[in-house]
Amino acid sequence: MTSATHSTLFPQVPDSADAILDGLDPEQREVATALLGPVCVLAGAGTGKTRAITHRIAYGVRAGIVQPTSVLAVTFTNRAAGEMRGRLRQLGAGGVQARTFHSAALRQLQYFWPKAVGGDLPRLLERKVQLVAEAAARCNIRLDRNELRDVTSEIEWAKVTQTVPADYPAVVAKSQRDAPRDPAEISQVYAMYEQLKRDRTVIDFEDVLLLTVGILQDRHDIADHVRRQYQHFVVDEYQDVSPLQQRLLDLWLGDRDNLCVVGDASQTIYSFTGATPDHLLNFRTRHPRATVVKLVRDYRSTPQVVHLANGLLGQARGRAAEHRLELVSQRERGPEPAYTEYADEPAEAEGTARRIRDLIAAGVPAGEIAVLYRVNSQSEVYEQALADAGVPYQLRGAERFFERPEVREAGVALRGAARAGGNDSLLDDAQGLPAEVRAVLSTKGWRSEPPAGSGAVRDRWESLAALVRLAEDFERARPGATLSDLVAELDERAAAQHAPTVQGVTLASLHSAKGLEWDAVFLVGLTEGMMPITYAKTDEQIEEERRLLYVGVTRARFHLSLSWSLARSPGGRSGRRPSRFLNGLRPGSAALGSRSAAGGSGGIERPAAARRKRRGPALCRVCGRTLTDAGEMKLMRCDDCPSDMDEALYERLRDWRAVRAREISQPAYCVFTDKTLMAIAEAVPGSEGELAGIPGVGARKLGRFGGAVLDICAGGDGAEESAEADEEV
């Protein structure tokens, strides 16, 4: 069978409706041909659910059974909606509306507001946190930054569960929800927030759903208008539907049942936003005639990864666990998942970076590798470690690709060059579409080599490089394509939010990794208190944490690494334990409840650094404070403590680094990062031992660059030492 995940970037549009069904497995084909009545697709991770439902829509459209404008497909993220639109376009089913719940509701609200209410729709509040802060201040309630974020999330939860301010304390008590503040205080802030919105004539994203529901309930003529327009509904990730979204879906449907829902109760990880799998689990009760199809053939992951995923859910409890799907891998065997224990967090990050560098050297593209963690604050130490290892990375969660300023500027430049055609002197020496694109984007900052370091400059280069790669793929798929053809393709992709791939290791939280996949995945920080998170207290909350880890495991196609560290910082107390979810799964451990569950860990790899005698805590050499930040530990001082850096030495080191980076055709940070150079310029080492003691140097860099650095520190230029090092290499 055709893989559910891999396809060419520019496939040929199928020439008939029947051709759309080619390559689908029996269960996917059953989904694609079940066009009428209620359909429930229970789809495990990696089983090709998006493939199945997009082929279902396209088959109905191409067979003339369904009009494209009568279909509304809804999902939960702009990325997923964009991917769905891109796939439908490739299948010859343009014109289908594929949107998020909020996007679809906002479009209807904007259209019907003048008729239902009159006047202009109130302005949409982009960020509610500032208004929540003002509401709290007016209630004389002090909230720190973390509390403000949590209270804002709590207000969002109350609204999607259709809980009004006055009822909030009682609902929290009944549901045993762990509120971030006294429920009576949150109720006050919530009520004041709603009042401030009314006073300023603004609405928030939850209001978009609430107001659309209100109009469809009160105005039967408008509800009939919507129902005449949309007669077929598809809902992806149905396990994440909130009560408010379900209410809106019911109003869209009316008394009809042409509804196809797709979901997996074992991937319910957003209950804190009001999501509940109950609508998915109760679907057959509400729709007794429903066609139910289970997708369990896993095309994404190797048998080893699938075995671990199944084992993880095999220990689950609760209603969602009763409906778990046993996945069956369709891929060849691969490596066993790797389990690694580290002495501390910096060691874990450095070890992860080394393994990633080795994978890239073995041929795994950086864009096919991800580091996933429980909370965003864990990313910093991995950013530093990857930079030190010379590995490019990208943080998940930045703005959408086509909305980036550099991408918009590049689009304008490419459009102008396409209009000018042969009259643009910039293209005189460019042969072929990719060369033309490279020539145009060179005026916007693109170069053949990436810039040194990370940050905004690197991000800009990566965006432009993604456009260059897209042009190369486009020409391979469509020989003879012109710059105008590429501009048209970019316009269509922008409209569908079908972004090209930006190369670089992905750093992401487990929640934001949902719906994505990579060849290699590193699950890091898997300790008690982090996985499950410390504030997960109830059985239900613990089970959601288990499902979150399951989502992380099932992101991996081939390589999977799971790791944890015994202490936060070097020399810290080694009191941490690996996550209970790994008991009975990692080598040498027993299932939870067994006498040896917390015992030995045979089969767990412990790097040499983890076996060495523990070092003392890292202390600031100026004020003596214990250091925990990776950047501060590299400098061995607090960021705000005075520096005794030799500025002239630092500049000489930077000049030398730039020359060496060009000589070895690598970004400058592959030689040493700015922080490491600062640490060297502060310490001014006089021997290999002193240089080796500076974090960020390491044995490999000491051997390759140590002689030159020591020569520069002694007043030389490092040139002779660099030449000798190159000869040895």
Salt bridges, closest charged atoms under 4 A:
GLU27 OE1 - ARG297 NE 2.69
GLU83 OE1 - ARG79 NH1 3.28
GLU83 OE2 - ARG87 NH2 2.76
GLU134 OE2 - ARG138 NH2 3.17
GLU134 OE2 - ARG200 NH2 2.39
GLU147 OE2 - ARG181 NH1 3.13
ASP150 OD1 - ARG149 NE 3.50
GLU154 OE2 - ARG177 NE 2.78
GLU156 OE2 - LYS128 NZ 2.95
GLU185 OE1 - ARG181 NH2 2.97
GLU194 OE2 - LYS159 NZ 3.12
GLU194 OE1 - LYS197 NZ 3.12
ASP204 OD2 - LYS159 NZ 2.86
ASP204 OD2 - LYS197 NZ 3.83
GLU206 OE1 - LYS128 NZ 3.05
ASP207 OD1 - LYS159 NZ 2.61
ASP207 OD2 - LYS197 NZ 2.47
ASP221 OD2 - LYS115 NZ 3.78
ASP221 OD2 - ARG219 NH2 2.94
ASP224 OD1 - ARG227 NH1 3.97
ASP236 OD1 - LYS49 NZ 2.90
GLU237 OE2 - LYS49 NZ 3.32
GLU237 OE1 - LYS514 NZ 2.88
ASP250 OD1 - ARG286 NH2 3.21
ASP257 OD2 - ARG289 NH2 2.49
ASP278 OD1 - ARG319 NH1 3.47
GLU336 OE2 - ARG333 NH2 3.89
GLU341 OE2 - ARG606 NE 2.59
GLU345 OE2 - ARG576 NH2 2.87
GLU368 OE1 - ARG557 NH1 2.66
ASP388 OD2 - LYS634 NZ 2.19
GLU403 OE2 - ARG400 NH2 2.87
GLU409 OE1 - ARG460 NH2 3.10
GLU462 OE2 - ARG458 NE 3.05
GLU472 OE2 - ARG438 NH1 2.97
ASP473 OD1 - ARG476 NH2 2.32
GLU489 OE2 - ARG89 NH2 3.41
GLU489 OE2 - ARG493 NE 2.82
ASP491 OD1 - ARG415 NH2 2.60
GLU492 OE1 - ARG89 NH1 2.55
GLU517 OE1 - ARG300 NE 3.26
GLU517 OE2 - ARG557 NE 3.00
ASP519 OD1 - ARG557 NH1 2.68
GLU528 OE1 - ARG580 NH2 2.67
GLU543 OE1 - ARG546 NE 3.14
GLU544 OE1 - ARG547 NH2 3.56
GLU545 OE2 - ARG374 NH2 2.83
GLU605 OE1 - ARG355 NH2 2.53
GLU632 OE1 - ARG625 NH2 3.08
ASP639 OD1 - LYS675 NZ 3.58
ASP644 OD1 - ARG621 NH1 3.50
GLU663 OE1 - ARG660 NH1 2.58
ASP674 OD1 - ARG654 NH1 3.24
ASP674 OD1 - ARG657 NH2 2.76
GLU682 OE1 - ARG621 NH2 2.08
GLU682 OE2 - ARG637 NH2 2.82
ASP726 OD1 - ARG660 NH2 3.01
